[in-house]
């Protein structure tokens, strides 16, 4: 049964997505930037059956690395614009550009989807030791342009 469960796990496919943010064209220092995964649904992902065993992935969280060295944010699984996953940049990118002079992302923000996995055998819950408990997408990168806005004094 364990072999079938592993085969079923191999049949899971994480949906494609893009890392989206608001403000959409550039972030601004000291202002919240909101993050979400654009493309996947909020529903479960089911793999095809392997001898009656099916792996099912339930959305768990969105991990976002804003690309500024602050570390990875653990956010709710967010697939539409919302403020539930936000970050405040404290430094601008060079000349407010999305890429540095050598072509690297100024703030190489990236994200991945994380799912909690469960198994069923002909519709009944299946629990076996050593099976994977999570499914993670590949990291998707988005270069972020971060501006510093100067206050106007009159």
Secondary structure, DSSP 8 states (H G I E B T S, - for coil): -HHHHHHHHHT------EEEEESSS-EETTSEEEEEEES--SS-EE---BTTEEEEEEEEEEEEE-SSSS-EEEEE---SS-SSSEEE--S--GGG-SB-TTS-BTEEEEEEEEEEEEEEETTEEE--TT---EEE---EEEEE-EE-------
